[in-house]
Amino acid sequence: MAQRKKKPNGHQLEAIAHAQYKNEFMRKLKLISVSCCGKEFYDLFPPEELNHIYATRCHPFKIVAADGYLVPDKVLSSIKKLLLPMLKTDKMSLSKYGIEMTLEDYFTVGLTLQNYSKIIKDKVFRNADRIKSLLNDFGYDDEIFDTGVIQLQRLLSTIGSWESLIGGYTYWLDYNFKLISTHGTGIQNVLEVYSQKPESIRIRINGSVRPVVRLGCGISLTGLEWITLQPSLLKIKNSTIRPPLNVYFQSHALQRMNERIDCIPIPLVHLYAIDSIQNAKVFYDNNRNILIEYRLFDCKTGYFRVDVVNGVAVVRTFLFLTQSGTPEGQLLWKNTGLQKLDTKYLVMDKLSSFMYSDIGDNNRIRKILKDSGCQGLLDLYALINKSGARHPNHSISSMMLDYLGISDDLFPEDLNDSAVCDNLSEPEKISLENTRTG
């Protein structure tokens, strides 16, 4: 009777995994070295020197919480789950060598080869001089490392922003490398996760004292940067002698934004909120309220209502594009007669009503929206619709047309063709003393 094979134990499985990793590392080392240093380069090495290169290699990225910073295990696990696969697929181009490789392959195999150019400098063995000559250009090409770090930085900033929320903790990541002194040799690539809770103050607004949180964003390799608005952008008199205004969010604005941009992941909603204020497009309505466009995937979908209070800019609320407090909402009212309660009844104050319906496919509704300055919603619908995310059975178009009493025979072709919002203005400069102080 044939004996059953014993399953390998933990130590054996670990040894097998190490052997497989080494084989794959050396395969990539040969591929990269031949491309960057010449066809004969890899074969010039004696076996013991290849083993030395492997022993002093750069290890894969390790993601850890930075010393002294609070990073919950859930956040750390989420970052690892998102980031590690991206490092294995996001490629950087080494155009002068005619090769591209993933970020992980560069920071492990490619960087190992570049570091070896410093190690071999004083070594003597067969073919050493020839290897030094062939390795010289690639080994001392600092531009490659700089390119890799810049590309890595973009990726780290994206991941940090994804885990950050306005009013909650802001996260960012930093790249570092450390010599391994215990349990192995070589260099450990380390990604450290930092965090900071936003500053919170209390401001008197309309007679009530309200808490507000400061707006900031984490930048990889740089740290936390606070968002500011230039007084000149807000048309404040004597703005050249005034410092930039720190930006704060009232909780009401965050609640309304989350409620109204309701079909997009909240981290993405907050990321575009920061971008909209960093690259602010500022207007005033007829009541001289400051409005800053909120743009999602470069499509205008709403406004932040901002007040200047005691020398800081406070985001008071968020208005969806079709709401009555916006210029587009005013045009929608002029063109259709829809008022605040009407749009609320038709659920036209939430993004999902437009994105998860047939509203973008209905020519009559498209005309109404376009003539009311809501082209941004139609553009965003086209982007979202590509993913197949909308609900084909959700027909807000019929509901809206029935509510308006519009049929094929009564389609309002005479709606204003101009998408210009007639109560949106950029008025003369105002003084800081005339802005709201509560």
N, C-alpha and C positions, 0 to 999 in steps of 0.2 A: 504494500500500500504506500502510495506516494505521501511523503511527509509534507505537512502544511508549512509554507514559508513563514518565518517569523516576521512580523511587521517591524520595520526599523524603529528604534527608540528615538527619544528626543535629541540626543547628542548626534546620532547618525543623520537624522533629518537636517539638523543644523549644519553638519559638515557637508552634506549634499548641496544645501542651499548656498553655502559659502563657495563651494567649488563652481557651481553654476554662475554665481555672480562674478567670480574671478575670470572665468572663461569669457563671459559677455563683456567685461571691462577690457580685457586684453584685445578682444575682437574690435571694439570701438577705438581703442588706442591705436591699433594698426591702421584702421581706416582713416582716422583723423591725421595721424602722423604722415602717412603716405600722401594725403591730399595737401598738407600744409608744409611738409619738409622734403618731399621727393620720394620716388618709388623705391629707392634702395635703402631709405632711412631705417625702417623697422628691422630689416634683416641684418643690419650691422651690429645689433645688440647681442652680447653674450647672454645666455639664459639667466645667470645670476644678477645681471644688471636690470633685466626686465622684472625680476622678482623684487629688486630694490625699488624700482619705480612703483610697483603695486603696493609695497609696504608703506611708502610715503605718499600715497594717493590722497586726493581730496574726496571725502566721504559725502554721500547724499545729504540733502538739506534736512536739518532737524529743527522743528518748530517748537519753541518754548516760550513761556511767559518771561518777560524781562524781570530781572531782580528788582524787587520792591514795588512791582506793579500788580494790581488786582486784575486778573483775567480768569473768569469762570471757566471751569472745565468744559462746559457746554460750548462756549465761544471758541475755545482752543480746538476742540474736536471739530467744530464747524469749519474753522479756518483750514485745518488739515485736510478735511474732506473735499473742500473746494480747491485749495491751492496745489496740493501735491500732484493730482492728475494734470493740472494746467502746466506745471513745470515740465512734465514729461511730453507735452504736445506743442507748447508754444516755442516756435523756432526763431533762431537768430541767424542772420546771413553773414558769412565771412566771404564777401564778394571777391576780395583780392586773391583768395585762395580757391575760389570756385566751389565752395562747399557751404552747406547750412546744417545746423544741428539744433537740437532742443536745448533749452536753458539748462536742464539738468545735465545733459551730456557735456555742455561746455564747462559748467561749474564743478564737474567731477573729473571727466577724462581730459577735456581741453585744458583746464586750469592745472591739472596734474602735470601735463606735458610742458606748460609754460614755466611752472615752478621748478621742474627738473633742469631747465636751462641754467638756473642759479646753482643747483646742487652739483651738476657735472663740471662746473667751471674749473675746479681744482682737482678733478679726478683723473687718474691715469689708468687706462686699460686699452686693450686692443680695439682699434677703430674709434677711440675716444675723440681724437682731433677731427676726424671726418664728421662724426655725429655733432660735435660742437658747431662746426661750420654750417651744416645743414639746418640745425635747430635755431641758429642765431636770429634770423629774421622773425620767425614766428614766436620764439621764446621771449623776445624783448619788444613785442608789438603791444604796447600799452593801450592802443586804440581799441583792440579787441575786448580787453577787460572793461574799459569804459563803456563800450557799446553794450556789453552784457549786463553791466550794472544798471544802465539807464533803462534797458528793456525790463529787467527784473523789477526796478523801481516802479514802473508803470503798473505792472501786474500786482505788486504788493499794495500800491495805493488803491487799486480797484477792490482788492479783497478786504482791506481795512475799512473802506467806505461801506462795503456791503454789510459789515457787522455793526456799523455805527448807526445810531439814531439821534436825531435832534432831540435834546432834552434828556437823553440817556448818555451812556458812556461813549466816548469817541475812541476808536482803536486805530493804531497804525503799526507797521512792521518795519524793522530795521535789519539790514544784512550785516553779518559779521563772520569771521572765521577764527578758529582757535586751534592751537596745537593740541593733539590728543596725547595726554600724559599717562592715562590709566586705561586699562582694558583695550589696548590696541595702539597703533601708531598712525601717523599721517595728520591730515588737517580736516577738521570738522566744519562744514558749512552750516551756519546757524542763522535762523530767522527768529528774531526776538519780537514778541508782541507787547506793545505798550498800550496803556489806557489812561484816560482822564475823564473825570466827571465834570460837566460844564459848570461854570460860575453861575450862581443864581443870586439875583437881587430883587428888591421889592420897589415898585414904582407906583405912584399915585396916578390913576387914569380915570377921568370922569368922576372924580370925587371918591373913588375906591382904591385902596392899596392892593396891588396885585403882584404875585410873584412872576418873574420872567427869567428865562435862561439864556445865556449867551450863546451865540452861534459860532461854531468853529469847525474845522475839518482837520483830519490827520493826514499828513504828507509823509510818505515813506522816506526814510533817511534824513528827514527834516524835523518832524515832530508836529505838534499841534499848532495850527495857525488860526488866529481869530479873524472872522470875517468883518470887514468894515465897509461903510459907504461914504464916498466923498460928498461933502456938503454941496459942492458945485453941481454934482449930479442931481441933487434934489432942488436945485435952483435957489439955494439959500444965499442971501446977500452977504457980502464980505466973506465969502467962503474961502478965499485964498489965505485968510489969516486964521482959519479955524481948523482944528485937527479932524481927522476922519472920525466918523460916528461909529461906535461899536453897535452891533446889531444884536437884538434880543428877541426871543419868541415868547409870546404869551401862549399858555396851554390851550386856550380856545382856538388859536390859529392852527395848532398841530392837530387837534381833534377834528376840526372842519376839513383840513387837508386830507387826513386819513379817511374820513367819511366820504368825501366827494371824489377823490381819486381812488376808487374802491376796487378796481380790478387789476391793479399793478402791485407787485410786492412792495411792502412798506419801505424796506431799505432803499429800493430804487426810487420811490417817491421822494424820500428825504434827500437822496443824492442829487436828484434834479432840482430840488428846492435850493440846496446850497449853490449849485451851479447857476441857477437863475438869479440869485442875489449877488453872487460874485461877478456875474456879467449882466448887471441890472439894466433893464430897459424901463425907464421911469416915465410915468405920465401923471397927469392930474385929471380928476373928473370935474364936473361942473361945480361941485361943492368944495373944490380945492383939496380933496383927499388925495394923498400920495398912493399911487398904484404901481406895483412892480409886476411885470409879466411873469407868469409861471409857465415854463416851457418844458414839455416832456418829449424826448427824442426830437428836439428842435421844433415841436409843434405847440403853438400857444393853446393852453387848455384852461387858463384861469389867471387870477391876480392875487397878489398879497396886498392887503391894505396896511399901510405903514404910517405911524405917527412919530413925530420927533418930540420926545418928552425928556426934559432935563438934560439935554445934550446927548441923548442916545436915540437910536432908531429902534422902535418897537413894532414888530409884526403883530398886528392886532387880530386879524382874521384872514381866512382864505375864501375867495369867491370863485366858484366855478364859472366858466366862460359865459354860460347862458343866464346867469342869475341877474336879477334886476339891478343890482348895484354895480354892474360892469357896463362899459360902453356898448359891448355887443348885446348885452341884455336889454339895453335901452332901444337899440335898433330892432331887436326881435319883437319888442313890444310895439314899436311903431309899425312894423311890417305885418304883424299877426294879431295884435291886441292881447297877446299873452302877458299876464302880469305875474307877480311873485307867487301867489297861491296856485295859479294855473300851471306854472312850470314845476312847482312842487308836486301837484296832483299827477302830472304826467311823468314824474321822476326824471325831469330834465336837468336836475341839479347834481347828477352823479355820472361819472364817466362810463360806468358799466351800461347805462341805458343806451349809450351810443355805440360802444364797442361790441357789446354782446347782443346785437339786434341786426335787423335788416335796414337800419336807418340810412346807412351809407350807400345802399343800392337803390334807394327810391329817389328818382329824379326830382319829384316834387319837393321832398324834404331837403334834398341836396341844394335846391335853388333857394329855399327859405334860409337855410343855414349860411350859404355863401353870401346871399344878399344882406345878411345880418352880421357879417364879419367873422363868422365861425369856421372859416376854411381850415383852421388848425385841427378841429375835430374831424373833418373829412380826411385830412392828410394822415392823422393818427389812425383813423379807421382803416385806411388802406394798408398801413404798416402792420397793424394787429391782425387784420384779416388774412395776411399772408401766412400766419402761423396756424390758421384754422381754429382760432380760439373762440370765435363768436358762437352764439347759440342760434342756429338757423330758424328755430321755431318761435323765437322771441320777436314779435312784430310790434315795435313801438310806433312804426310809421303809420299803420292803420289806425291805431289808437289816437295818435296826434291829429291825423287828417280828419277823423270822425269828430274829434273834439272841436276842431276849427270849422267843421261843416264844409270842408273842401272836397269836391269831387273832381272827376276828370273834366267836367263841363265848366267848373267854377275855379279852375286852377289860376291863381293870381300871377299871371305873366307880367303884370305891370309893377312888380316889386322893384325897389330901388336896386339897380345893378351895381352900384358902387359898394365896395366892401369897406369903405372908410367909415370909421366910427365918429359920428359928428359931435359927440360930447367928450371926445378924448383930446386933450390939449397939452401943449408944453408952454405954459404961460410965462409971463415975466417973472424975474426972480422975486422971491418973497423973503422976508427977514425971519431969522430964527425966533425972534420974539413973538412973531405972529403965528408960529406953529403951536400945536396943541401942548399944553402943559398940565392937563388934567382938570 
